[in-house]
Amino acid sequence: SVLLQFLAHNRVDWTLMFGQSECTYIFGLTLFWIFRESKEQHWKDAAVKAKEAMHGWTKSSKWNFEHKFFLLDAEENFCD
């Protein structure tokens, strides 16, 4: 899917990374919400990929990304 292709990009430029991280964060929140409403597992799987991408960025800059990772993690736990 287009979303999975988007999440698979490994950007190095900080400007692109920041923009991509914002989109990934919003996608993750949205996908967890869709999963809660529909209970279709493929939505949660895609949201978890977004959370994992955010975790990867957290390793490079906690200040910019860690809080978003924690919020996605909370959304995942809310789904269970």
C-alpha positions in Angstrom: 0.0 0.0 0.0 1.0 3.6 -0.4 1.2 4.1 3.4 3.6 1.2 3.8 5.8 2.6 1.0 5.7 6.0 2.7 6.8 4.5 6.0 9.6 2.5 4.3 11.5 5.5 3.2 14.7 6.2 5.0 15.3 9.9 4.8 18.5 11.5 6.0 17.8 15.2 5.5 16.4 16.7 8.7 13.8 18.8 7.0 12.4 15.8 5.2 12.7 13.7 8.3 10.8 16.2 10.3 8.0 16.5 7.7 7.9 12.7 7.3 7.8 12.2 11.1 4.8 14.6 11.4 2.9 12.7 8.7 3.9 9.3 10.2 2.7 10.5 13.7 -0.7 11.7 12.3 -1.0 8.5 10.3 -0.3 6.4 13.4 -2.9 8.2 15.5 -5.5 8.0 12.7 -4.8 4.3 12.1 -5.1 3.4 15.7 -8.5 5.2 15.8 -9.6 3.4 12.6 -8.6 0.1 14.2 -10.6 0.9 17.4 -13.7 1.7 15.3 -13.4 -1.2 12.9 -11.5 -3.9 14.8 -9.7 -4.8 11.4 -6.2 -6.0 12.3 -4.5 -4.6 9.2 -5.2 -1.1 10.5 -3.4 -1.8 13.8 -0.5 -3.5 11.9 0.0 -0.3 9.9 -0.2 1.9 13.0 2.4 -0.3 14.8 4.7 0.3 11.8 4.2 4.0 12.2 5.0 3.7 15.9 8.2 1.7 15.1 9.3 4.3 12.6 8.8 7.0 15.3 10.9 4.9 17.7 13.7 4.8 15.2 13.7 8.6 15.0 13.7 8.8 18.8 17.1 7.2 18.7 18.4 10.1 16.7 16.7 13.0 18.5 14.8 12.3 21.8 13.8 16.0 22.1 12.0 16.0 18.7 10.4 12.6 18.6 10.2 10.8 22.0 7.0 12.4 23.1 5.3 11.4 19.8 6.5 7.9 20.2 5.1 7.8 23.8 1.7 9.1 22.5 1.6 6.4 19.8 2.5 3.8 22.4 -0.3 5.0 24.6 -2.8 4.8 21.7 -1.7 1.2 21.0 -2.2 0.3 24.6 -5.6 2.0 24.6 -6.5 -0.3 21.6 -5.9 -3.5 23.7 
